[in-house]
């Protein structure tokens, strides 16, 4: 089982990034996919999630209207489109898949700075 995140990097405030989470080794379409983040000195927090069957989504209040989570079950990949980025979005972003089992990726760094 693998979850591999990509797409992180350094971006200026107001900019955009798209994170990808490529999954393998399990039936991707059956799992809830989610993104978490952890900033230095802070606890890991849920950013967004997307359900497997209906595709409904939930977002942290801090990212509503700026971030969009979506999935492509044909490609076994989940995405997080991040727009209007702020310095407080700086963190390591982790992909998580869960239903019968719980899987985590290794994380990708997002730094928002001028």
TORSEZA-238816 format. One record per atom (N, C-alpha, C, O): residue number from 1; residue in three letters; atom name; x, y, z. Coordinates in steps of 0.05 Angstrom, whole numbers, padded with zeros to 5 digits. Layout:
BEGIN
PT resi resn name   east  north     up
PT  NUM  ALA   CA      X      Y      Z
...
! end
This chain:
BEGIN
PT resi resn name   east  north     up
PT    1  UNK    N  00017 -00024  00000
PT    1  UNK   CA  00000  00000  00000
PT    1  UNK    C  00018  00025  00000
PT    1  UNK    O  00037  00027  00015
PT    2  UNK    N  00011  00044 -00017
PT    2  UNK   CA  00026  00069 -00019
PT    2  UNK    C  00008  00092 -00024
PT    2  UNK    O -00011  00091 -00039
PT    3  UNK    N  00014  00114 -00010
PT    3  UNK   CA  00002  00140 -00017
PT    3  UNK    C  00026  00159 -00021
PT    3  UNK    O  00042  00163 -00003
PT    4  UNK    N  00028  00170 -00045
PT    4  UNK   CA  00050  00187 -00051
PT    4  UNK    C  00040  00215 -00058
PT    4  UNK    O  00027  00219 -00078
PT    5  UNK    N  00047  00234 -00041
PT    5  UNK   CA  00040  00262 -00046
PT    5  UNK    C  00060  00276 -00063
PT    5  UNK    O  00084  00269 -00063
PT    6  UNK    N  00051  00295 -00079
PT    6  UNK   CA  00069  00312 -00095
PT    6  UNK    C  00055  00338 -00099
PT    6  UNK    O  00031  00342 -00094
PT    7  UNK    N  00071  00358 -00109
PT    7  UNK   CA  00060  00384 -00116
PT    7  UNK    C  00065  00406 -00096
PT    7  UNK    O  00058  00429 -00101
PT    8  UNK    N  00078  00399 -00074
PT    8  UNK   CA  00085  00420 -00055
PT    8  UNK    C  00107  00438 -00065
PT    8  UNK    O  00119  00432 -00086
PT    9  UNK    N  00113  00459 -00050
PT    9  UNK   CA  00134  00477 -00057
PT    9  UNK    C  00131  00504 -00044
PT    9  UNK    O  00116  00507 -00025
PT   10  UNK    N  00147  00523 -00055
PT   10  UNK   CA  00146  00550 -00045
PT   10  UNK    C  00129  00567 -00063
PT   10  UNK    O  00132  00567 -00088
PT   11  UNK    N  00111  00583 -00052
PT   11  UNK   CA  00093  00600 -00067
PT   11  UNK    C  00089  00626 -00052
PT   11  UNK    O  00090  00626 -00028
PT   12  UNK    N  00085  00647 -00067
PT   12  UNK   CA  00080  00673 -00055
PT   12  UNK    C  00051  00675 -00045
PT   12  UNK    O  00034  00661 -00055
PT   13  UNK    N  00046  00692 -00025
PT   13  UNK   CA  00019  00696 -00016
PT   13  UNK    C  00001  00704 -00039
PT   13  UNK    O  00008  00720 -00056
PT   14  UNK    N -00023  00692 -00039
PT   14  UNK   CA -00042  00697 -00061
PT   14  UNK    C -00039  00677 -00084
PT   14  UNK    O -00055  00677 -00102
PT   15  UNK    N -00018  00661 -00083
PT   15  UNK   CA -00013  00642 -00104
PT   15  UNK    C -00029  00616 -00101
PT   15  UNK    O -00045  00614 -00083
PT   16  UNK    N -00024  00598 -00120
PT   16  UNK   CA -00038  00572 -00120
PT   16  UNK    C -00019  00549 -00122
PT   16  UNK    O  00003  00551 -00134
PT   17  UNK    N -00028  00526 -00112
PT   17  UNK   CA -00014  00501 -00115
PT   17  UNK    C -00035  00479 -00117
PT   17  UNK    O -00057  00482 -00107
PT   18  UNK    N -00028  00458 -00131
PT   18  UNK   CA -00045  00434 -00131
PT   18  UNK    C -00029  00410 -00121
PT   18  UNK    O -00009  00403 -00133
PT   19  UNK    N -00038  00399 -00100
PT   19  UNK   CA -00026  00375 -00089
PT   19  UNK    C -00040  00350 -00101
PT   19  UNK    O -00064  00350 -00106
PT   20  UNK    N -00024  00329 -00105
PT   20  UNK   CA -00034  00304 -00115
PT   20  UNK    C -00027  00282 -00095
PT   20  UNK    O -00006  00283 -00082
PT   21  UNK    N -00044  00262 -00093
PT   21  UNK   CA -00040  00239 -00076
PT   21  UNK    C -00045  00214 -00093
PT   21  UNK    O -00068  00207 -00098
PT   22  UNK    N -00024  00200 -00102
PT   22  UNK   CA -00027  00177 -00118
PT   22  UNK    C -00028  00152 -00100
PT   22  UNK    O -00010  00148 -00084
PT   23  UNK    N -00048  00136 -00104
PT   23  UNK   CA -00053  00113 -00086
PT   23  UNK    C -00048  00087 -00101
PT   23  UNK    O -00053  00085 -00125
PT   24  UNK    N -00039  00067 -00087
PT   24  UNK   CA -00036  00040 -00098
PT   24  UNK    C -00038  00019 -00076
PT   24  UNK    O -00032  00025 -00053
PT   25  UNK    N -00046 -00005 -00083
PT   25  UNK   CA -00046 -00027 -00064
PT   25  UNK    C -00072 -00031 -00050
PT   25  UNK    O -00074 -00049 -00033
PT   26  UNK    N -00092 -00015 -00056
PT   26  UNK   CA -00119 -00019 -00044
PT   26  UNK    C -00140 -00009 -00063
PT   26  UNK    O -00133  00005 -00083
PT   27  UNK    N -00165 -00014 -00057
PT   27  UNK   CA -00187 -00006 -00075
PT   27  UNK    C -00193  00023 -00069
PT   27  UNK    O -00210  00029 -00052
PT   28  UNK    N -00180  00040 -00083
PT   28  UNK   CA -00182  00069 -00079
PT   28  UNK    C -00210  00080 -00078
PT   28  UNK    O -00217  00095 -00060
PT   29  UNK    N -00227  00071 -00096
PT   29  UNK   CA -00254  00082 -00099
PT   29  UNK    C -00271  00076 -00074
PT   29  UNK    O -00291  00090 -00071
PT   30  UNK    N -00264  00057 -00058
PT   30  UNK   CA -00279  00050 -00034
PT   30  UNK    C -00272  00067 -00009
PT   30  UNK    O -00285  00065  00011
PT   31  UNK    N -00251  00082 -00011
PT   31  UNK   CA -00240  00096  00012
PT   31  UNK    C -00246  00125  00013
PT   31  UNK    O -00247  00139 -00008
PT   32  UNK    N -00251  00135  00037
PT   32  UNK   CA -00252  00164  00041
PT   32  UNK    C -00223  00175  00038
PT   32  UNK    O -00205  00164  00049
PT   33  UNK    N -00220  00196  00023
PT   33  UNK   CA -00194  00209  00019
PT   33  UNK    C -00195  00236  00033
PT   33  UNK    O -00214  00251  00032
PT   34  UNK    N -00172  00242  00045
PT   34  UNK   CA -00171  00267  00060
PT   34  UNK    C -00143  00279  00060
PT   34  UNK    O -00124  00265  00054
PT   35  UNK    N -00142  00305  00066
PT   35  UNK   CA -00117  00319  00068
PT   35  UNK    C -00115  00331  00096
PT   35  UNK    O -00134  00343  00106
PT   36  UNK    N -00092  00328  00109
PT   36  UNK   CA -00086  00339  00135
PT   36  UNK    C -00062  00357  00131
PT   36  UNK    O -00047  00355  00111
PT   37  UNK    N -00057  00374  00151
PT   37  UNK   CA -00032  00389  00151
PT   37  UNK    C -00022  00393  00179
PT   37  UNK    O -00037  00392  00199
PT   38  UNK    N  00004  00397  00181
PT   38  UNK   CA  00016  00401  00207
PT   38  UNK    C  00037  00422  00204
PT   38  UNK    O  00057  00419  00190
PT   39  UNK    N  00033  00444  00218
PT   39  UNK   CA  00052  00466  00219
PT   39  UNK    C  00071  00462  00242
PT   39  UNK    O  00064  00448  00262
PT   40  UNK    N  00095  00474  00241
PT   40  UNK   CA  00114  00471  00263
PT   40  UNK    C  00102  00479  00290
PT   40  UNK    O  00091  00500  00293
PT   41  UNK    N  00105  00461  00310
PT   41  UNK   CA  00095  00467  00336
PT   41  UNK    C  00065  00464  00340
PT   41  UNK    O  00055  00471  00362
PT   42  UNK    N  00051  00455  00319
PT   42  UNK   CA  00022  00452  00321
PT   42  UNK    C  00014  00423  00316
PT   42  UNK    O  00029  00407  00306
PT   43  UNK    N -00011  00417  00325
PT   43  UNK   CA -00021  00391  00320
PT   43  UNK    C -00030  00387  00291
PT   43  UNK    O -00036  00407  00277
PT   44  UNK    N -00030  00363  00282
PT   44  UNK   CA -00040  00357  00255
PT   44  UNK    C -00070  00362  00255
PT   44  UNK    O -00085  00355  00273
PT   45  UNK    N -00079  00375  00233
PT   45  UNK   CA -00107  00382  00231
PT   45  UNK    C -00119  00374  00204
PT   45  UNK    O -00105  00373  00184
PT   46  UNK    N -00145  00368  00204
PT   46  UNK   CA -00159  00361  00180
PT   46  UNK    C -00163  00386  00163
PT   46  UNK    O -00172  00406  00173
PT   47  UNK    N -00156  00384  00137
PT   47  UNK   CA -00160  00406  00119
PT   47  UNK    C -00186  00401  00102
PT   47  UNK    O -00203  00419  00100
PT   48  UNK    N -00188  00377  00090
PT   48  UNK   CA -00211  00371  00073
PT   48  UNK    C -00213  00341  00070
PT   48  UNK    O -00193  00326  00072
PT   49  UNK    N -00238  00332  00064
PT   49  UNK   CA -00242  00304  00058
PT   49  UNK    C -00263  00301  00037
PT   49  UNK    O -00280  00318  00034
PT   50  UNK    N -00262  00278  00023
PT   50  UNK   CA -00282  00272  00003
PT   50  UNK    C -00290  00243  00006
PT   50  UNK    O -00273  00225  00008
PT   51  UNK    N -00316  00239  00007
PT   51  UNK   CA -00326  00212  00012
PT   51  UNK    C -00324  00195 -00014
PT   51  UNK    O -00321  00205 -00036
PT   52  UNK    N -00326  00169 -00010
PT   52  UNK   CA -00321  00151 -00032
PT   52  UNK    C -00345  00148 -00050
PT   52  UNK    O -00342  00151 -00075
PT   53  UNK    N -00368  00143 -00039
PT   53  UNK   CA -00391  00137 -00056
PT   53  UNK    C -00404  00162 -00068
PT   53  UNK    O -00407  00164 -00093
PT   54  UNK    N -00411  00180 -00051
PT   54  UNK   CA -00427  00203 -00061
PT   54  UNK    C -00409  00227 -00069
PT   54  UNK    O -00418  00245 -00083
PT   55  UNK    N -00384  00226 -00061
PT   55  UNK   CA -00366  00248 -00069
PT   55  UNK    C -00370  00273 -00054
PT   55  UNK    O -00359  00294 -00061
PT   56  UNK    N -00385  00272 -00032
PT   56  UNK   CA -00390  00297 -00017
PT   56  UNK    C -00364  00305 -00003
PT   56  UNK    O -00346  00288  00003
PT   57  UNK    N -00361  00330  00003
PT   57  UNK   CA -00336  00341  00014
PT   57  UNK    C -00341  00356  00040
PT   57  UNK    O -00363  00366  00045
PT   58  UNK    N -00320  00358  00055
PT   58  UNK   CA -00320  00375  00080
PT   58  UNK    C -00294  00390  00081
PT   58  UNK    O -00273  00380  00073
PT   59  UNK    N -00295  00414  00092
PT   59  UNK   CA -00271  00431  00094
PT   59  UNK    C -00268  00443  00122
PT   59  UNK    O -00288  00448  00135
PT   60  UNK    N -00244  00447  00129
PT   60  UNK   CA -00239  00464  00153
PT   60  UNK    C -00248  00492  00147
PT   60  UNK    O -00245  00502  00124
PT   61  UNK    N -00257  00506  00167
PT   61  UNK   CA -00267  00533  00163
PT   61  UNK    C -00245  00551  00152
PT   61  UNK    O -00251  00570  00137
PT   62  UNK    N -00220  00546  00159
PT   62  UNK   CA -00198  00563  00151
PT   62  UNK    C -00192  00562  00122
PT   62  UNK    O -00179  00579  00111
PT   63  UNK    N -00202  00541  00108
PT   63  UNK   CA -00196  00539  00079
PT   63  UNK    C -00220  00540  00062
PT   63  UNK    O -00218  00538  00037
PT   64  UNK    N -00244  00541  00073
PT   64  UNK   CA -00268  00542  00057
PT   64  UNK    C -00268  00565  00037
PT   64  UNK    O -00261  00588  00044
PT   65  UNK    N -00275  00559  00013
PT   65  UNK   CA -00275  00579 -00008
PT   65  UNK    C -00249  00583 -00022
PT   65  UNK    O -00247  00597 -00042
PT   66  UNK    N -00228  00572 -00011
PT   66  UNK   CA -00201  00575 -00023
PT   66  UNK    C -00190  00548 -00033
PT   66  UNK    O -00176  00548 -00053
PT   67  UNK    N -00196  00527 -00019
PT   67  UNK   CA -00186  00500 -00026
PT   67  UNK    C -00208  00483 -00037
PT   67  UNK    O -00231  00486 -00029
PT   68  UNK    N -00201  00465 -00055
PT   68  UNK   CA -00220  00446 -00066
PT   68  UNK    C -00208  00418 -00067
PT   68  UNK    O -00186  00414 -00077
PT   69  UNK    N -00221  00399 -00055
PT   69  UNK   CA -00212  00371 -00056
PT   69  UNK    C -00229  00357 -00077
PT   69  UNK    O -00253  00360 -00079
PT   70  UNK    N -00216  00340 -00093
PT   70  UNK   CA -00230  00324 -00112
PT   70  UNK    C -00214  00298 -00117
PT   70  UNK    O -00191  00296 -00109
PT   71  UNK    N -00226  00279 -00131
PT   71  UNK   CA -00213  00254 -00135
PT   71  UNK    C -00219  00244 -00163
PT   71  UNK    O -00240  00250 -00175
PT   72  UNK    N -00201  00228 -00174
PT   72  UNK   CA -00204  00215 -00199
PT   72  UNK    C -00201  00185 -00194
PT   72  UNK    O -00178  00175 -00192
PT   73  UNK    N -00223  00171 -00192
PT   73  UNK   CA -00221  00142 -00185
PT   73  UNK    C -00209  00126 -00207
PT   73  UNK    O -00197  00105 -00202
PT   74  UNK    N -00210  00135 -00231
PT   74  UNK   CA -00198  00120 -00254
PT   74  UNK    C -00167  00122 -00252
PT   74  UNK    O -00153  00104 -00261
PT   75  UNK    N -00157  00143 -00240
PT   75  UNK   CA -00128  00147 -00237
PT   75  UNK    C -00118  00140 -00209
PT   75  UNK    O -00095  00143 -00203
PT   76  UNK    N -00137  00132 -00191
PT   76  UNK   CA -00129  00126 -00163
PT   76  UNK    C -00114  00150 -00150
PT   76  UNK    O -00094  00147 -00137
PT   77  UNK    N -00124  00174 -00155
PT   77  UNK   CA -00111  00198 -00146
PT   77  UNK    C -00130  00217 -00134
PT   77  UNK    O -00152  00222 -00144
PT   78  UNK    N -00122  00229 -00112
PT   78  UNK   CA -00137  00251 -00099
PT   78  UNK    C -00121  00276 -00102
PT   78  UNK    O -00096  00276 -00104
PT   79  UNK    N -00135  00299 -00102
PT   79  UNK   CA -00122  00325 -00107
PT   79  UNK    C -00132  00345 -00086
PT   79  UNK    O -00154  00343 -00075
PT   80  UNK    N -00115  00365 -00082
PT   80  UNK   CA -00123  00388 -00066
PT   80  UNK    C -00114  00413 -00081
PT   80  UNK    O -00090  00419 -00082
PT   81  UNK    N -00133  00427 -00092
PT   81  UNK   CA -00128  00452 -00106
PT   81  UNK    C -00128  00474 -00085
PT   81  UNK    O -00149  00478 -00071
PT   82  UNK    N -00106  00488 -00082
PT   82  UNK   CA -00104  00509 -00062
PT   82  UNK    C -00100  00536 -00075
PT   82  UNK    O -00080  00541 -00089
PT   83  UNK    N -00119  00554 -00072
PT   83  UNK   CA -00118  00581 -00083
PT   83  UNK    C -00117  00602 -00061
PT   83  UNK    O -00122  00596 -00038
PT   84  UNK    N -00109  00626 -00068
PT   84  UNK   CA -00108  00648 -00049
PT   84  UNK    C -00092  00640 -00024
PT   84  UNK    O -00101  00644 -00002
PT   85  UNK    N -00069  00628 -00028
PT   85  UNK   CA -00054  00618 -00006
PT   85  UNK    C -00044  00640  00012
PT   85  UNK    O -00038  00662  00004
PT   86  UNK    N -00043  00634  00038
PT   86  UNK   CA -00035  00653  00059
PT   86  UNK    C -00011  00641  00074
PT   86  UNK    O -00007  00617  00073
PT   87  UNK    N  00005  00658  00086
PT   87  UNK   CA  00028  00648  00101
PT   87  UNK    C  00020  00627  00122
PT   87  UNK    O  00035  00609  00128
PT   88  UNK    N -00004  00631  00134
PT   88  UNK   CA -00013  00611  00154
PT   88  UNK    C -00020  00584  00143
PT   88  UNK    O -00026  00566  00158
PT   89  UNK    N -00020  00581  00116
PT   89  UNK   CA -00024  00555  00104
PT   89  UNK    C  00002  00539  00103
PT   89  UNK    O  00002  00515  00095
PT   90  UNK    N  00024  00551  00110
PT   90  UNK   CA  00050  00538  00110
PT   90  UNK    C  00049  00514  00129
PT   90  UNK    O  00043  00517  00153
PT   91  UNK    N  00055  00490  00119
PT   91  UNK   CA  00054  00465  00135
PT   91  UNK    C  00064  00442  00117
PT   91  UNK    O  00068  00445  00093
PT   92  UNK    N  00067  00419  00130
PT   92  UNK   CA  00070  00394  00115
PT   92  UNK    C  00042  00383  00111
PT   92  UNK    O  00026  00381  00130
PT   93  UNK    N  00035  00377  00086
PT   93  UNK   CA  00009  00367  00080
PT   93  UNK    C  00010  00337  00075
PT   93  UNK    O  00027  00327  00061
PT   94  UNK    N -00008  00323  00088
PT   94  UNK   CA -00009  00294  00087
PT   94  UNK    C -00035  00284  00074
PT   94  UNK    O -00057  00296  00079
PT   95  UNK    N -00033  00264  00059
PT   95  UNK   CA -00056  00250  00048
PT   95  UNK    C -00063  00226  00066
PT   95  UNK    O -00046  00212  00076
PT   96  UNK    N -00089  00222  00070
PT   96  UNK   CA -00098  00199  00086
PT   96  UNK    C -00121  00185  00072
PT   96  UNK    O -00139  00198  00061
PT   97  UNK    N -00121  00159  00072
PT   97  UNK   CA -00143  00142  00061
PT   97  UNK    C -00153  00125  00084
PT   97  UNK    O -00137  00111  00097
PT   98  UNK    N -00179  00124  00088
PT   98  UNK   CA -00189  00106  00109
PT   98  UNK    C -00216  00096  00102
PT   98  UNK    O -00232  00109  00088
PT   99  UNK    N -00221  00073  00112
PT   99  UNK   CA -00247  00060  00113
PT   99  UNK    C -00244  00035  00130
PT   99  UNK    O -00247  00036  00154
PT  100  UNK    N -00237  00012  00118
PT  100  UNK   CA -00231 -00011  00134
PT  100  UNK    C -00203 -00010  00146
PT  100  UNK    O -00197 -00021  00167
PT  101  UNK    N -00185  00004  00132
PT  101  UNK   CA -00158  00008  00141
PT  101  UNK    C -00152  00038  00140
PT  101  UNK    O -00167  00054  00129
PT  102  UNK    N -00129  00045  00151
PT  102  UNK   CA -00122  00073  00153
PT  102  UNK    C -00093  00076  00142
PT  102  UNK    O -00074  00065  00153
PT  103  UNK    N -00091  00091  00120
PT  103  UNK   CA -00065  00095  00107
PT  103  UNK    C -00058  00125  00106
PT  103  UNK    O -00075  00142  00102
PT  104  UNK    N -00032  00130  00109
PT  104  UNK   CA -00021  00157  00108
PT  104  UNK    C  00002  00159  00088
PT  104  UNK    O  00017  00140  00085
PT  105  UNK    N  00004  00182  00075
PT  105  UNK   CA  00027  00187  00059
PT  105  UNK    C  00049  00199  00075
PT  105  UNK    O  00047  00203  00099
PT  106  UNK    N  00072  00205  00062
PT  106  UNK   CA  00096  00214  00076
PT  106  UNK    C  00096  00245  00080
PT  106  UNK    O  00112  00255  00095
PT  107  UNK    N  00078  00258  00066
PT  107  UNK   CA  00076  00287  00068
PT  107  UNK    C  00092  00303  00047
PT  107  UNK    O  00111  00293  00036
PT  108  UNK    N  00082  00327  00042
PT  108  UNK   CA  00095  00345  00023
PT  108  UNK    C  00094  00373  00035
PT  108  UNK    O  00074  00382  00046
PT  109  UNK    N  00117  00387  00033
PT  109  UNK   CA  00119  00413  00046
PT  109  UNK    C  00107  00435  00028
PT  109  UNK    O  00112  00436  00004
PT  110  UNK    N  00091  00451  00041
PT  110  UNK   CA  00080  00475  00027
PT  110  UNK    C  00089  00499  00044
PT  110  UNK    O  00084  00501  00068
PT  111  UNK    N  00102  00518  00030
PT  111  UNK   CA  00112  00542  00043
PT  111  UNK    C  00101  00566  00028
PT  111  UNK    O  00105  00569  00004
PT  112  UNK    N  00087  00583  00043
PT  112  UNK   CA  00075  00607  00031
PT  112  UNK    C  00090  00631  00043
PT  112  UNK    O  00088  00638  00066
PT  113  UNK    N  00106  00644  00026
PT  113  UNK   CA  00123  00666  00036
PT  113  UNK    C  00131  00684  00012
PT  113  UNK    O  00134  00675 -00010
PT  114  UNK    N  00135  00709  00019
PT  114  UNK   CA  00144  00728 -00001
PT  114  UNK    C  00175  00731  00000
PT  114  UNK    O  00186  00746 -00016
! end
